[in-house]
Amino acid sequence: MVSEDDRSLIHRSVESERMELDHFVRLFYAKFFEICPDVRAVFPDDMAGQHEKLLTSLTHIIEALDHPEKLSAILKH
């Protein structure tokens, strides 16, 4: 599913001192709403809960990269 090189790159990126997942999540939604402004109305005004959900999902996915069966289950869910 995910190559060893890709897993390594993801782990190095996340573990980098420059990577702040909280900041990444905020930028992700800002860019998402910039590109797709029509979907903004589907999301709550206070995005804190949505940010937490995405952060939690990303964390679980990153942790499961080395376990394909676990990653597959997470992605299906």
PyMOL Python script that loads the backbone (N, CA, C, O; Angstrom):
from pymol import cmd

cmd.read_pdbstr("""\
ATOM      1  N   MET A   1       0.827  -1.186   0.000  1.00  0.00           N
ATOM      2  CA  MET A   1       0.000   0.000   0.000  1.00  0.00           C
ATOM      3  C   MET A   1       0.877   1.258   0.000  1.00  0.00           C
ATOM      4  O   MET A   1       0.753   2.099  -0.890  1.00  0.00           O
ATOM      5  N   VAL A   2       1.755   1.388   0.987  1.00  0.00           N
ATOM      6  CA  VAL A   2       2.662   2.524   1.088  1.00  0.00           C
ATOM      7  C   VAL A   2       4.086   1.979   1.006  1.00  0.00           C
ATOM      8  O   VAL A   2       4.459   1.075   1.755  1.00  0.00           O
ATOM      9  N   SER A   3       4.871   2.534   0.096  1.00  0.00           N
ATOM     10  CA  SER A   3       6.236   2.039  -0.075  1.00  0.00           C
ATOM     11  C   SER A   3       7.092   2.377   1.141  1.00  0.00           C
ATOM     12  O   SER A   3       6.770   3.276   1.918  1.00  0.00           O
ATOM     13  N   GLU A   4       8.175   1.646   1.287  1.00  0.00           N
ATOM     14  CA  GLU A   4       9.109   1.898   2.394  1.00  0.00           C
ATOM     15  C   GLU A   4       9.673   3.316   2.302  1.00  0.00           C
ATOM     16  O   GLU A   4       9.820   3.996   3.317  1.00  0.00           O
ATOM     17  N   ASP A   5       9.988   3.759   1.086  1.00  0.00           N
ATOM     18  CA  ASP A   5      10.511   5.123   0.903  1.00  0.00           C
ATOM     19  C   ASP A   5       9.483   6.173   1.330  1.00  0.00           C
ATOM     20  O   ASP A   5       9.827   7.166   1.972  1.00  0.00           O
ATOM     21  N   ASP A   6       8.222   5.944   0.968  1.00  0.00           N
ATOM     22  CA  ASP A   6       7.176   6.890   1.350  1.00  0.00           C
ATOM     23  C   ASP A   6       6.968   6.907   2.863  1.00  0.00           C
ATOM     24  O   ASP A   6       6.821   7.972   3.463  1.00  0.00           O
ATOM     25  N   ARG A   7       6.957   5.727   3.474  1.00  0.00           N
ATOM     26  CA  ARG A   7       6.809   5.657   4.936  1.00  0.00           C
ATOM     27  C   ARG A   7       7.946   6.408   5.617  1.00  0.00           C
ATOM     28  O   ARG A   7       7.727   7.174   6.556  1.00  0.00           O
ATOM     29  N   SER A   8       9.143   6.182   5.138  1.00  0.00           N
ATOM     30  CA  SER A   8      10.313   6.836   5.711  1.00  0.00           C
ATOM     31  C   SER A   8      10.205   8.359   5.565  1.00  0.00           C
ATOM     32  O   SER A   8      10.497   9.101   6.503  1.00  0.00           O
ATOM     33  N   LEU A   9       9.792   8.806   4.404  1.00  0.00           N
ATOM     34  CA  LEU A   9       9.646  10.242   4.156  1.00  0.00           C
ATOM     35  C   LEU A   9       8.583  10.845   5.078  1.00  0.00           C
ATOM     36  O   LEU A   9       8.786  11.923   5.637  1.00  0.00           O
ATOM     37  N   ILE A  10       7.472  10.164   5.235  1.00  0.00           N
ATOM     38  CA  ILE A  10       6.400  10.661   6.109  1.00  0.00           C
ATOM     39  C   ILE A  10       6.881  10.736   7.551  1.00  0.00           C
ATOM     40  O   ILE A  10       6.672  11.743   8.228  1.00  0.00           O
ATOM     41  N   HIS A  11       7.526   9.668   8.022  1.00  0.00           N
ATOM     42  CA  HIS A  11       8.026   9.666   9.402  1.00  0.00           C
ATOM     43  C   HIS A  11       9.047  10.777   9.628  1.00  0.00           C
ATOM     44  O   HIS A  11       8.996  11.474  10.641  1.00  0.00           O
ATOM     45  N   ARG A  12       9.972  10.941   8.686  1.00  0.00           N
ATOM     46  CA  ARG A  12      10.974  12.004   8.831  1.00  0.00           C
ATOM     47  C   ARG A  12      10.323  13.385   8.830  1.00  0.00           C
ATOM     48  O   ARG A  12      10.719  14.265   9.595  1.00  0.00           O
ATOM     49  N   SER A  13       9.333  13.567   7.979  1.00  0.00           N
ATOM     50  CA  SER A  13       8.651  14.860   7.902  1.00  0.00           C
ATOM     51  C   SER A  13       7.937  15.184   9.207  1.00  0.00           C
ATOM     52  O   SER A  13       8.044  16.297   9.723  1.00  0.00           O
ATOM     53  N   VAL A  14       7.210  14.209   9.735  1.00  0.00           N
ATOM     54  CA  VAL A  14       6.439  14.423  10.960  1.00  0.00           C
ATOM     55  C   VAL A  14       7.360  14.619  12.156  1.00  0.00           C
ATOM     56  O   VAL A  14       7.054  15.401  13.055  1.00  0.00           O
ATOM     57  N   GLU A  15       8.481  13.915  12.169  1.00  0.00           N
ATOM     58  CA  GLU A  15       9.406  14.000  13.293  1.00  0.00           C
ATOM     59  C   GLU A  15      10.328  15.211  13.206  1.00  0.00           C
ATOM     60  O   GLU A  15      11.059  15.504  14.152  1.00  0.00           O
ATOM     61  N   SER A  16      10.298  15.911  12.085  1.00  0.00           N
ATOM     62  CA  SER A  16      11.131  17.091  11.899  1.00  0.00           C
ATOM     63  C   SER A  16      10.760  18.161  12.914  1.00  0.00           C
ATOM     64  O   SER A  16       9.586  18.337  13.242  1.00  0.00           O
ATOM     65  N   GLU A  17      11.745  18.859  13.400  1.00  0.00           N
ATOM     66  CA  GLU A  17      11.498  19.943  14.348  1.00  0.00           C
ATOM     67  C   GLU A  17      10.662  21.046  13.708  1.00  0.00           C
ATOM     68  O   GLU A  17      10.001  21.813  14.409  1.00  0.00           O
ATOM     69  N   ARG A  18      10.690  21.127  12.392  1.00  0.00           N
ATOM     70  CA  ARG A  18       9.958  22.178  11.689  1.00  0.00           C
ATOM     71  C   ARG A  18       8.490  21.829  11.489  1.00  0.00           C
ATOM     72  O   ARG A  18       7.680  22.709  11.200  1.00  0.00           O
ATOM     73  N   MET A  19       8.137  20.550  11.640  1.00  0.00           N
ATOM     74  CA  MET A  19       6.757  20.132  11.399  1.00  0.00           C
ATOM     75  C   MET A  19       5.923  20.287  12.663  1.00  0.00           C
ATOM     76  O   MET A  19       6.219  19.689  13.698  1.00  0.00           O
ATOM     77  N   GLU A  20       4.903  21.081  12.563  1.00  0.00           N
ATOM     78  CA  GLU A  20       3.954  21.239  13.653  1.00  0.00           C
ATOM     79  C   GLU A  20       2.595  20.839  13.108  1.00  0.00           C
ATOM     80  O   GLU A  20       2.001  21.581  12.325  1.00  0.00           O
ATOM     81  N   LEU A  21       2.089  19.673  13.510  1.00  0.00           N
ATOM     82  CA  LEU A  21       0.846  19.166  12.958  1.00  0.00           C
ATOM     83  C   LEU A  21      -0.327  20.104  13.230  1.00  0.00           C
ATOM     84  O   LEU A  21      -1.211  20.241  12.383  1.00  0.00           O
ATOM     85  N   ASP A  22      -0.352  20.749  14.389  1.00  0.00           N
ATOM     86  CA  ASP A  22      -1.433  21.701  14.673  1.00  0.00           C
ATOM     87  C   ASP A  22      -1.460  22.818  13.631  1.00  0.00           C
ATOM     88  O   ASP A  22      -2.517  23.191  13.122  1.00  0.00           O
ATOM     89  N   HIS A  23      -0.296  23.333  13.332  1.00  0.00           N
ATOM     90  CA  HIS A  23      -0.172  24.395  12.326  1.00  0.00           C
ATOM     91  C   HIS A  23      -0.562  23.859  10.951  1.00  0.00           C
ATOM     92  O   HIS A  23      -1.259  24.532  10.192  1.00  0.00           O
ATOM     93  N   PHE A  24      -0.111  22.646  10.635  1.00  0.00           N
ATOM     94  CA  PHE A  24      -0.449  22.020   9.358  1.00  0.00           C
ATOM     95  C   PHE A  24      -1.962  21.911   9.186  1.00  0.00           C
ATOM     96  O   PHE A  24      -2.491  22.219   8.118  1.00  0.00           O
ATOM     97  N   VAL A  25      -2.658  21.474  10.234  1.00  0.00           N
ATOM     98  CA  VAL A  25      -4.111  21.295  10.165  1.00  0.00           C
ATOM     99  C   VAL A  25      -4.804  22.636   9.905  1.00  0.00           C
ATOM    100  O   VAL A  25      -5.712  22.714   9.077  1.00  0.00           O
ATOM    101  N   ARG A  26      -4.386  23.677  10.598  1.00  0.00           N
ATOM    102  CA  ARG A  26      -4.979  25.001  10.367  1.00  0.00           C
ATOM    103  C   ARG A  26      -4.748  25.465   8.928  1.00  0.00           C
ATOM    104  O   ARG A  26      -5.660  25.981   8.280  1.00  0.00           O
ATOM    105  N   LEU A  27      -3.523  25.278   8.438  1.00  0.00           N
ATOM    106  CA  LEU A  27      -3.220  25.676   7.060  1.00  0.00           C
ATOM    107  C   LEU A  27      -3.987  24.831   6.054  1.00  0.00           C
ATOM    108  O   LEU A  27      -4.426  25.338   5.022  1.00  0.00           O
ATOM    109  N   PHE A  28      -4.151  23.537   6.350  1.00  0.00           N
ATOM    110  CA  PHE A  28      -4.898  22.649   5.465  1.00  0.00           C
ATOM    111  C   PHE A  28      -6.310  23.185   5.250  1.00  0.00           C
ATOM    112  O   PHE A  28      -6.757  23.325   4.112  1.00  0.00           O
ATOM    113  N   TYR A  29      -7.010  23.483   6.342  1.00  0.00           N
ATOM    114  CA  TYR A  29      -8.386  23.969   6.206  1.00  0.00           C
ATOM    115  C   TYR A  29      -8.439  25.351   5.559  1.00  0.00           C
ATOM    116  O   TYR A  29      -9.346  25.624   4.773  1.00  0.00           O
ATOM    117  N   ALA A  30      -7.509  26.204   5.868  1.00  0.00           N
ATOM    118  CA  ALA A  30      -7.483  27.532   5.236  1.00  0.00           C
ATOM    119  C   ALA A  30      -7.353  27.386   3.723  1.00  0.00           C
ATOM    120  O   ALA A  30      -8.071  28.041   2.969  1.00  0.00           O
ATOM    121  N   LYS A  31      -6.442  26.531   3.284  1.00  0.00           N
ATOM    122  CA  LYS A  31      -6.236  26.316   1.852  1.00  0.00           C
ATOM    123  C   LYS A  31      -7.436  25.609   1.232  1.00  0.00           C
ATOM    124  O   LYS A  31      -7.866  25.957   0.132  1.00  0.00           O
ATOM    125  N   PHE A  32      -7.978  24.615   1.939  1.00  0.00           N
ATOM    126  CA  PHE A  32      -9.143  23.872   1.462  1.00  0.00           C
ATOM    127  C   PHE A  32     -10.315  24.826   1.211  1.00  0.00           C
ATOM    128  O   PHE A  32     -10.963  24.747   0.168  1.00  0.00           O
ATOM    129  N   PHE A  33     -10.586  25.716   2.151  1.00  0.00           N
ATOM    130  CA  PHE A  33     -11.700  26.644   2.000  1.00  0.00           C
ATOM    131  C   PHE A  33     -11.406  27.717   0.952  1.00  0.00           C
ATOM    132  O   PHE A  33     -12.322  28.259   0.334  1.00  0.00           O
ATOM    133  N   GLU A  34     -10.131  28.016   0.762  1.00  0.00           N
ATOM    134  CA  GLU A  34      -9.753  28.962  -0.287  1.00  0.00           C
ATOM    135  C   GLU A  34     -10.038  28.352  -1.659  1.00  0.00           C
ATOM    136  O   GLU A  34     -10.563  29.018  -2.552  1.00  0.00           O
ATOM    137  N   ILE A  35      -9.685  27.083  -1.811  1.00  0.00           N
ATOM    138  CA  ILE A  35      -9.865  26.394  -3.091  1.00  0.00           C
ATOM    139  C   ILE A  35     -11.328  26.010  -3.321  1.00  0.00           C
ATOM    140  O   ILE A  35     -11.817  26.065  -4.449  1.00  0.00           O
ATOM    141  N   CYS A  36     -12.022  25.622  -2.253  1.00  0.00           N
ATOM    142  CA  CYS A  36     -13.406  25.148  -2.340  1.00  0.00           C
ATOM    143  C   CYS A  36     -14.296  25.953  -1.388  1.00  0.00           C
ATOM    144  O   CYS A  36     -14.784  25.403  -0.401  1.00  0.00           O
ATOM    145  N   PRO A  37     -14.514  27.220  -1.660  1.00  0.00           N
ATOM    146  CA  PRO A  37     -15.265  28.056  -0.719  1.00  0.00           C
ATOM    147  C   PRO A  37     -16.708  27.572  -0.496  1.00  0.00           C
ATOM    148  O   PRO A  37     -17.292  27.849   0.552  1.00  0.00           O
ATOM    149  N   ASP A  38     -17.280  26.864  -1.457  1.00  0.00           N
ATOM    150  CA  ASP A  38     -18.664  26.399  -1.320  1.00  0.00           C
ATOM    151  C   ASP A  38     -18.841  25.419  -0.171  1.00  0.00           C
ATOM    152  O   ASP A  38     -19.931  25.329   0.393  1.00  0.00           O
ATOM    153  N   VAL A  39     -17.792  24.680   0.190  1.00  0.00           N
ATOM    154  CA  VAL A  39     -17.922  23.672   1.244  1.00  0.00           C
ATOM    155  C   VAL A  39     -17.807  24.274   2.643  1.00  0.00           C
ATOM    156  O   VAL A  39     -18.103  23.601   3.631  1.00  0.00           O
ATOM    157  N   ARG A  40     -17.383  25.522   2.737  1.00  0.00           N
ATOM    158  CA  ARG A  40     -17.209  26.136   4.067  1.00  0.00           C
ATOM    159  C   ARG A  40     -18.494  26.097   4.883  1.00  0.00           C
ATOM    160  O   ARG A  40     -18.453  25.930   6.102  1.00  0.00           O
ATOM    161  N   ALA A  41     -19.628  26.250   4.221  1.00  0.00           N
ATOM    162  CA  ALA A  41     -20.916  26.281   4.923  1.00  0.00           C
ATOM    163  C   ALA A  41     -21.261  24.948   5.580  1.00  0.00           C
ATOM    164  O   ALA A  41     -22.103  24.904   6.478  1.00  0.00           O
ATOM    165  N   VAL A  42     -20.629  23.872   5.150  1.00  0.00           N
ATOM    166  CA  VAL A  42     -20.891  22.546   5.710  1.00  0.00           C
ATOM    167  C   VAL A  42     -20.190  22.370   7.062  1.00  0.00           C
ATOM    168  O   VAL A  42     -20.566  21.501   7.848  1.00  0.00           O
ATOM    169  N   PHE A  43     -19.196  23.174   7.324  1.00  0.00           N
ATOM    170  CA  PHE A  43     -18.393  23.062   8.540  1.00  0.00           C
ATOM    171  C   PHE A  43     -18.852  24.069   9.587  1.00  0.00           C
ATOM    172  O   PHE A  43     -19.411  25.110   9.244  1.00  0.00           O
ATOM    173  N   PRO A  44     -18.619  23.768  10.858  1.00  0.00           N
ATOM    174  CA  PRO A  44     -19.021  24.696  11.920  1.00  0.00           C
ATOM    175  C   PRO A  44     -18.178  25.975  11.903  1.00  0.00           C
ATOM    176  O   PRO A  44     -17.058  25.989  11.394  1.00  0.00           O
ATOM    177  N   ASP A  45     -18.740  27.042  12.468  1.00  0.00           N
ATOM    178  CA  ASP A  45     -17.981  28.301  12.566  1.00  0.00           C
ATOM    179  C   ASP A  45     -16.728  28.107  13.413  1.00  0.00           C
ATOM    180  O   ASP A  45     -15.647  28.575  13.056  1.00  0.00           O
ATOM    181  N   ASP A  46     -16.882  27.422  14.524  1.00  0.00           N
ATOM    182  CA  ASP A  46     -15.741  27.118  15.395  1.00  0.00           C
ATOM    183  C   ASP A  46     -15.122  25.807  14.919  1.00  0.00           C
ATOM    184  O   ASP A  46     -15.701  24.737  15.104  1.00  0.00           O
ATOM    185  N   MET A  47     -13.964  25.895  14.317  1.00  0.00           N
ATOM    186  CA  MET A  47     -13.323  24.733  13.694  1.00  0.00           C
ATOM    187  C   MET A  47     -12.452  23.936  14.653  1.00  0.00           C
ATOM    188  O   MET A  47     -11.821  22.968  14.229  1.00  0.00           O
ATOM    189  N   ALA A  48     -12.393  24.302  15.919  1.00  0.00           N
ATOM    190  CA  ALA A  48     -11.502  23.622  16.876  1.00  0.00           C
ATOM    191  C   ALA A  48     -11.769  22.114  16.914  1.00  0.00           C
ATOM    192  O   ALA A  48     -10.828  21.320  16.885  1.00  0.00           O
ATOM    193  N   GLY A  49     -13.021  21.721  16.977  1.00  0.00           N
ATOM    194  CA  GLY A  49     -13.357  20.299  17.012  1.00  0.00           C
ATOM    195  C   GLY A  49     -12.963  19.585  15.731  1.00  0.00           C
ATOM    196  O   GLY A  49     -12.469  18.458  15.767  1.00  0.00           O
ATOM    197  N   GLN A  50     -13.181  20.240  14.605  1.00  0.00           N
ATOM    198  CA  GLN A  50     -12.802  19.645  13.314  1.00  0.00           C
ATOM    199  C   GLN A  50     -11.296  19.528  13.198  1.00  0.00           C
ATOM    200  O   GLN A  50     -10.789  18.531  12.683  1.00  0.00           O
ATOM    201  N   HIS A  51     -10.572  20.539  13.673  1.00  0.00           N
ATOM    202  CA  HIS A  51      -9.103  20.487  13.666  1.00  0.00           C
ATOM    203  C   HIS A  51      -8.633  19.284  14.488  1.00  0.00           C
ATOM    204  O   HIS A  51      -7.733  18.555  14.074  1.00  0.00           O
ATOM    205  N   GLU A  52      -9.245  19.086  15.646  1.00  0.00           N
ATOM    206  CA  GLU A  52      -8.870  17.971  16.523  1.00  0.00           C
ATOM    207  C   GLU A  52      -9.147  16.627  15.857  1.00  0.00           C
ATOM    208  O   GLU A  52      -8.346  15.700  15.973  1.00  0.00           O
ATOM    209  N   LYS A  53     -10.270  16.519  15.163  1.00  0.00           N
ATOM    210  CA  LYS A  53     -10.602  15.271  14.464  1.00  0.00           C
ATOM    211  C   LYS A  53      -9.575  14.954  13.384  1.00  0.00           C
ATOM    212  O   LYS A  53      -9.126  13.814  13.269  1.00  0.00           O
ATOM    213  N   LEU A  54      -9.200  15.956  12.594  1.00  0.00           N
ATOM    214  CA  LEU A  54      -8.212  15.734  11.542  1.00  0.00           C
ATOM    215  C   LEU A  54      -6.853  15.400  12.139  1.00  0.00           C
ATOM    216  O   LEU A  54      -6.165  14.501  11.656  1.00  0.00           O
ATOM    217  N   LEU A  55      -6.466  16.111  13.177  1.00  0.00           N
ATOM    218  CA  LEU A  55      -5.188  15.856  13.840  1.00  0.00           C
ATOM    219  C   LEU A  55      -5.143  14.430  14.393  1.00  0.00           C
ATOM    220  O   LEU A  55      -4.138  13.735  14.250  1.00  0.00           O
ATOM    221  N   THR A  56      -6.220  14.007  15.017  1.00  0.00           N
ATOM    222  CA  THR A  56      -6.299  12.642  15.559  1.00  0.00           C
ATOM    223  C   THR A  56      -6.215  11.618  14.436  1.00  0.00           C
ATOM    224  O   THR A  56      -5.496  10.625  14.552  1.00  0.00           O
ATOM    225  N   SER A  57      -6.945  11.854  13.352  1.00  0.00           N
ATOM    226  CA  SER A  57      -6.916  10.932  12.217  1.00  0.00           C
ATOM    227  C   SER A  57      -5.520  10.835  11.619  1.00  0.00           C
ATOM    228  O   SER A  57      -5.031   9.738  11.350  1.00  0.00           O
ATOM    229  N   LEU A  58      -4.878  11.975  11.411  1.00  0.00           N
ATOM    230  CA  LEU A  58      -3.523  11.966  10.858  1.00  0.00           C
ATOM    231  C   LEU A  58      -2.551  11.228  11.769  1.00  0.00           C
ATOM    232  O   LEU A  58      -1.701  10.471  11.300  1.00  0.00           O
ATOM    233  N   THR A  59      -2.680  11.448  13.061  1.00  0.00           N
ATOM    234  CA  THR A  59      -1.806  10.778  14.020  1.00  0.00           C
ATOM    235  C   THR A  59      -1.984   9.264  13.950  1.00  0.00           C
ATOM    236  O   THR A  59      -0.997   8.527  13.933  1.00  0.00           O
ATOM    237  N   HIS A  60      -3.233   8.791  13.908  1.00  0.00           N
ATOM    238  CA  HIS A  60      -3.495   7.357  13.812  1.00  0.00           C
ATOM    239  C   HIS A  60      -2.948   6.777  12.508  1.00  0.00           C
ATOM    240  O   HIS A  60      -2.367   5.692  12.498  1.00  0.00           O
ATOM    241  N   ILE A  61      -3.134   7.498  11.428  1.00  0.00           N
ATOM    242  CA  ILE A  61      -2.648   7.021  10.127  1.00  0.00           C
ATOM    243  C   ILE A  61      -1.130   6.940  10.128  1.00  0.00           C
ATOM    244  O   ILE A  61      -0.561   5.952   9.663  1.00  0.00           O
ATOM    245  N   ILE A  62      -0.478   7.958  10.639  1.00  0.00           N
ATOM    246  CA  ILE A  62       0.992   7.969  10.674  1.00  0.00           C
ATOM    247  C   ILE A  62       1.509   6.821  11.540  1.00  0.00           C
ATOM    248  O   ILE A  62       2.471   6.146  11.172  1.00  0.00           O
ATOM    249  N   GLU A  63       0.874   6.601  12.683  1.00  0.00           N
ATOM    250  CA  GLU A  63       1.294   5.513  13.568  1.00  0.00           C
ATOM    251  C   GLU A  63       1.074   4.142  12.932  1.00  0.00           C
ATOM    252  O   GLU A  63       1.791   3.193  13.248  1.00  0.00           O
ATOM    253  N   ALA A  64       0.094   4.029  12.043  1.00  0.00           N
ATOM    254  CA  ALA A  64      -0.243   2.743  11.430  1.00  0.00           C
ATOM    255  C   ALA A  64       0.517   2.473  10.130  1.00  0.00           C
ATOM    256  O   ALA A  64       0.348   1.411   9.530  1.00  0.00           O
ATOM    257  N   LEU A  65       1.337   3.401   9.694  1.00  0.00           N
ATOM    258  CA  LEU A  65       2.045   3.219   8.420  1.00  0.00           C
ATOM    259  C   LEU A  65       2.864   1.933   8.374  1.00  0.00           C
ATOM    260  O   LEU A  65       3.008   1.327   7.313  1.00  0.00           O
ATOM    261  N   ASP A  66       3.390   1.522   9.495  1.00  0.00           N
ATOM    262  CA  ASP A  66       4.220   0.320   9.533  1.00  0.00           C
ATOM    263  C   ASP A  66       3.405  -0.948   9.750  1.00  0.00           C
ATOM    264  O   ASP A  66       3.972  -2.033   9.881  1.00  0.00           O
ATOM    265  N   HIS A  67       2.085  -0.823   9.790  1.00  0.00           N
ATOM    266  CA  HIS A  67       1.193  -1.959  10.021  1.00  0.00           C
ATOM    267  C   HIS A  67       0.065  -1.904   8.992  1.00  0.00           C
ATOM    268  O   HIS A  67      -0.998  -1.348   9.267  1.00  0.00           O
ATOM    269  N   PRO A  68       0.293  -2.481   7.801  1.00  0.00           N
ATOM    270  CA  PRO A  68      -0.667  -2.349   6.694  1.00  0.00           C
ATOM    271  C   PRO A  68      -2.100  -2.745   7.045  1.00  0.00           C
ATOM    272  O   PRO A  68      -3.044  -2.094   6.596  1.00  0.00           O
ATOM    273  N   GLU A  69      -2.279  -3.803   7.842  1.00  0.00           N
ATOM    274  CA  GLU A  69      -3.638  -4.229   8.182  1.00  0.00           C
ATOM    275  C   GLU A  69      -4.337  -3.186   9.055  1.00  0.00           C
ATOM    276  O   GLU A  69      -5.535  -2.947   8.904  1.00  0.00           O
ATOM    277  N   LYS A  70      -3.599  -2.580   9.952  1.00  0.00           N
ATOM    278  CA  LYS A  70      -4.158  -1.536  10.812  1.00  0.00           C
ATOM    279  C   LYS A  70      -4.463  -0.284   9.986  1.00  0.00           C
ATOM    280  O   LYS A  70      -5.509   0.342  10.158  1.00  0.00           O
ATOM    281  N   LEU A  71      -3.548   0.072   9.097  1.00  0.00           N
ATOM    282  CA  LEU A  71      -3.746   1.244   8.226  1.00  0.00           C
ATOM    283  C   LEU A  71      -4.977   1.046   7.361  1.00  0.00           C
ATOM    284  O   LEU A  71      -5.789   1.960   7.215  1.00  0.00           O
ATOM    285  N   SER A  72      -5.119  -0.122   6.795  1.00  0.00           N
ATOM    286  CA  SER A  72      -6.281  -0.414   5.946  1.00  0.00           C
ATOM    287  C   SER A  72      -7.574  -0.270   6.728  1.00  0.00           C
ATOM    288  O   SER A  72      -8.542   0.302   6.225  1.00  0.00           O
ATOM    289  N   ALA A  73      -7.601  -0.777   7.941  1.00  0.00           N
ATOM    290  CA  ALA A  73      -8.810  -0.671   8.780  1.00  0.00           C
ATOM    291  C   ALA A  73      -9.131   0.781   9.106  1.00  0.00           C
ATOM    292  O   ALA A  73     -10.294   1.183   9.088  1.00  0.00           O
ATOM    293  N   ILE A  74      -8.109   1.562   9.401  1.00  0.00           N
ATOM    294  CA  ILE A  74      -8.304   2.983   9.734  1.00  0.00           C
ATOM    295  C   ILE A  74      -8.872   3.722   8.527  1.00  0.00           C
ATOM    296  O   ILE A  74      -9.809   4.510   8.653  1.00  0.00           O
ATOM    297  N   LEU A  75      -8.300   3.463   7.367  1.00  0.00           N
ATOM    298  CA  LEU A  75      -8.732   4.162   6.170  1.00  0.00           C
ATOM    299  C   LEU A  75     -10.145   3.756   5.750  1.00  0.00           C
ATOM    300  O   LEU A  75     -10.901   4.582   5.238  1.00  0.00           O
ATOM    301  N   LYS A  76     -10.499   2.505   5.961  1.00  0.00           N
ATOM    302  CA  LYS A  76     -11.858   2.049   5.659  1.00  0.00           C
ATOM    303  C   LYS A  76     -12.863   2.690   6.588  1.00  0.00           C
ATOM    304  O   LYS A  76     -13.970   3.036   6.176  1.00  0.00           O
ATOM    305  N   HIS A  77     -12.476   2.849   7.851  1.00  0.00           N
ATOM    306  CA  HIS A  77     -13.380   3.442   8.850  1.00  0.00           C
ATOM    307  C   HIS A  77     -13.623   4.884   8.510  1.00  0.00           C
ATOM    308  O   HIS A  77     -14.356   5.571   9.222  1.00  0.00           O
TER     309      HIS A  77
END
""", "prot")
cmd.dss("prot")
cmd.show_as("cartoon", "prot")
cmd.util.cbc("prot")
cmd.orient("prot")
